[in-house]
Amino acid sequence: MVAGDLQIIPETSFTEFTLPEIDSIKWVVGTDVYVKSAAISRILAFSHWYFQPLRLVFLLPSSFLDKGYDWVAKNRLFWGKSVDDCAI
């Protein structure tokens, strides 16, 4: 999905600062940490061109997007993903 290289690093490898204690996707850029829909929005910026129209969805308020993120995460078994598939 992401164009170029994307490093997936376990949370335990971060020693310079503490990540927020939230069970969600986290996107770290320098010392900035983005979670939930903000992380997805930033990841989409690096995705292939055919995913770029999805970025229009992120013009909606972040509180609404975070509720949508929580709903999808809570119902990921419906989408064909188990809890173990999401663990790193």
Backbone bond lengths (Angstrom), bond angles and torsions (degrees), N, CA, C in turn:
res aa  C-N    CA-C-N  psi(-1)  N-CA   C-N-CA  omega(-1)  CA-C   N-CA-C  phi
1 M - - - 1.440 - - 1.525 111.45 -
2 V 1.309 118.06 -36.95 1.461 120.90 -175.34 1.520 109.55 -95.07
3 A 1.308 115.84 131.11 1.450 121.42 176.66 1.521 109.31 -74.43
4 G 1.304 116.95 133.20 1.457 120.04 -179.15 1.516 111.70 85.90
5 D 1.305 115.16 -160.17 1.460 120.65 -176.56 1.521 110.82 -95.70
6 L 1.320 115.32 135.69 1.455 122.43 175.70 1.514 106.74 -125.27
7 Q 1.312 117.16 120.61 1.452 120.98 178.39 1.510 109.68 -90.26
8 I 1.321 115.80 127.15 1.456 121.34 174.07 1.516 106.19 -106.49
9 I 1.330 114.95 116.93 1.465 121.70 -174.46 1.516 108.80 -119.81
10 P 1.328 117.59 131.44 1.477 119.33 176.72 1.525 111.31 -62.22
11 E 1.323 115.83 147.10 1.463 120.71 -178.75 1.522 112.13 -60.15
12 T 1.311 116.99 -29.45 1.465 120.03 -177.91 1.523 112.99 -67.37
13 S 1.332 117.68 -15.16 1.462 119.85 -179.36 1.527 112.77 -83.63
14 F 1.337 117.85 -8.82 1.462 120.43 178.47 1.521 109.32 -82.25
15 T 1.327 116.17 116.57 1.462 120.42 179.68 1.530 111.79 -118.40
16 E 1.332 117.95 -17.48 1.459 120.72 -177.03 1.526 112.38 -74.07
17 F 1.322 117.30 -30.60 1.458 121.73 179.01 1.521 108.21 -153.07
18 T 1.318 115.09 165.35 1.456 121.05 -177.61 1.518 109.76 -96.47
19 L 1.318 115.69 130.13 1.459 120.67 175.87 1.521 109.57 -77.86
20 P 1.321 118.09 152.25 1.464 119.97 178.58 1.531 110.93 -62.00
21 E 1.332 115.33 143.89 1.464 121.65 178.95 1.525 108.80 -82.42
22 I 1.316 116.09 76.42 1.459 121.95 179.71 1.523 107.40 -137.22
23 D 1.325 115.90 135.62 1.456 121.05 -179.50 1.521 108.35 -84.78
24 S 1.318 115.89 85.31 1.449 121.75 -175.43 1.522 108.79 -160.54
25 I 1.322 115.03 170.72 1.452 120.03 172.67 1.527 108.07 -67.75
26 K 1.313 116.15 143.56 1.470 121.74 177.62 1.518 108.33 -129.46
27 W 1.308 116.73 134.84 1.464 123.31 177.13 1.516 106.50 -119.36
28 V 1.319 116.46 119.48 1.463 121.92 -175.55 1.519 108.94 -109.99
29 V 1.328 115.51 125.82 1.459 122.67 175.46 1.520 106.09 -127.44
30 G 1.311 116.07 106.68 1.465 119.97 -174.63 1.513 109.27 64.96
31 T 1.322 116.66 -116.71 1.464 120.68 176.21 1.524 111.91 -107.53
32 D 1.346 117.49 3.83 1.461 121.75 177.34 1.524 109.40 -86.76
33 V 1.325 116.15 132.71 1.464 121.69 179.26 1.526 108.37 -118.87
34 Y 1.321 116.02 125.59 1.455 122.40 177.76 1.523 108.02 -111.71
35 V 1.327 117.20 138.27 1.463 121.23 -179.51 1.522 110.20 -126.80
36 K 1.327 115.01 160.72 1.464 124.33 176.64 1.525 111.14 53.44
37 S 1.325 117.26 -127.56 1.457 120.60 -173.58 1.531 112.60 -66.45
38 A 1.316 117.44 -29.74 1.475 119.70 177.79 1.522 110.16 -64.73
39 A 1.321 117.20 -38.05 1.466 121.11 177.69 1.527 110.52 -67.04
40 I 1.323 116.87 -44.68 1.461 120.59 179.25 1.532 110.42 -61.75
41 S 1.316 116.91 -40.71 1.457 121.37 178.59 1.525 111.07 -59.82
42 R 1.319 116.89 -44.62 1.464 121.07 -179.56 1.525 111.19 -68.61
43 I 1.331 117.12 -37.04 1.469 120.74 178.92 1.528 110.10 -66.41
44 L 1.326 117.07 -39.77 1.466 120.20 178.83 1.526 112.21 -60.80
45 A 1.316 117.35 -28.26 1.462 120.56 178.44 1.523 111.28 -63.08
46 F 1.329 117.13 -24.25 1.459 122.01 -179.25 1.529 112.76 -102.56
47 S 1.331 117.01 4.59 1.463 120.75 -176.26 1.528 110.97 -83.70
48 H 1.310 115.06 171.94 1.462 121.22 179.58 1.526 110.55 -62.06
49 W 1.303 115.95 161.07 1.463 122.04 -174.73 1.519 112.92 -58.58
50 Y 1.335 117.56 -34.01 1.463 119.06 -175.93 1.526 112.61 -73.94
51 F 1.330 118.81 -10.64 1.462 121.42 173.09 1.528 112.34 -93.00
52 Q 1.308 117.45 -10.15 1.462 121.32 -175.20 1.540 114.07 -59.73
53 P 1.331 120.60 -35.95 1.478 118.42 177.69 1.535 113.22 -60.17
54 L 1.319 118.26 -24.82 1.469 121.00 177.36 1.527 112.08 -62.67
55 R 1.321 117.01 -21.54 1.467 120.50 -179.28 1.524 111.96 -64.41
56 L 1.330 117.29 -21.02 1.470 120.50 178.08 1.527 111.39 -63.64
57 V 1.318 116.70 -29.92 1.467 120.96 178.46 1.525 110.26 -60.18
58 F 1.317 116.84 -31.13 1.461 121.16 -174.80 1.528 112.99 -79.67
59 L 1.319 116.81 9.80 1.455 120.56 169.58 1.532 110.62 -81.48
60 L 1.332 116.22 -13.66 1.466 121.26 176.48 1.522 109.99 -70.53
61 P 1.328 118.23 160.35 1.477 121.10 179.15 1.530 111.76 -59.80
62 S 1.318 116.16 141.51 1.467 121.03 -176.58 1.525 112.24 -63.30
63 S 1.329 118.71 -31.16 1.459 119.72 178.66 1.534 110.38 -63.95
64 F 1.326 117.03 -40.02 1.460 121.87 176.79 1.530 110.65 -66.34
65 L 1.327 116.92 -43.55 1.462 121.65 -179.95 1.525 111.58 -65.30
66 D 1.339 117.19 -39.03 1.466 120.20 178.20 1.524 111.48 -65.37
67 K 1.334 117.14 -36.98 1.471 119.67 175.75 1.519 110.39 -64.69
68 G 1.315 117.30 -39.31 1.458 121.43 175.89 1.516 111.44 -64.59
69 Y 1.327 116.60 -41.81 1.469 120.83 177.03 1.520 110.28 -60.71
70 D 1.333 116.86 -45.63 1.464 120.73 179.65 1.526 111.42 -61.55
71 W 1.338 117.08 -39.25 1.454 120.53 179.64 1.527 111.31 -64.51
72 V 1.327 116.62 -45.71 1.466 120.58 179.14 1.523 110.05 -63.71
73 A 1.331 117.80 -42.71 1.463 120.98 179.70 1.524 111.26 -64.21
74 K 1.317 116.58 -40.35 1.468 120.83 -179.48 1.527 111.33 -67.72
75 N 1.315 116.68 -31.42 1.463 122.10 -176.86 1.523 112.55 -106.03
76 R 1.323 118.04 27.92 1.459 119.85 -176.26 1.526 113.15 -66.67
77 L 1.325 117.76 -21.25 1.462 119.16 174.79 1.521 110.14 -64.48
78 F 1.329 117.51 -33.68 1.461 122.14 175.85 1.525 110.51 -63.38
79 W 1.321 116.87 -34.64 1.471 122.22 -177.99 1.517 112.01 -83.14
80 G 1.366 116.87 0.15 1.461 120.52 176.90 1.508 114.23 93.49
81 K 1.320 118.25 13.46 1.457 122.08 179.72 1.515 109.66 -113.88
82 S 1.317 116.23 136.22 1.456 119.42 174.08 1.517 109.50 -93.95
83 V 1.291 117.06 169.60 1.458 121.34 179.18 1.521 109.71 -61.67
84 D 1.319 117.39 -37.76 1.459 121.14 -179.57 1.523 112.70 -65.69
85 D 1.332 117.91 -28.13 1.465 121.12 179.24 1.520 111.71 -67.34
86 C 1.323 117.45 -24.74 1.461 121.10 -175.64 1.534 112.52 -92.99
87 A 1.306 117.69 -9.17 1.466 120.56 -178.38 1.515 110.73 -82.79
88 I 1.316 115.23 143.41 1.472 120.55 177.64 1.511 107.56 -113.12
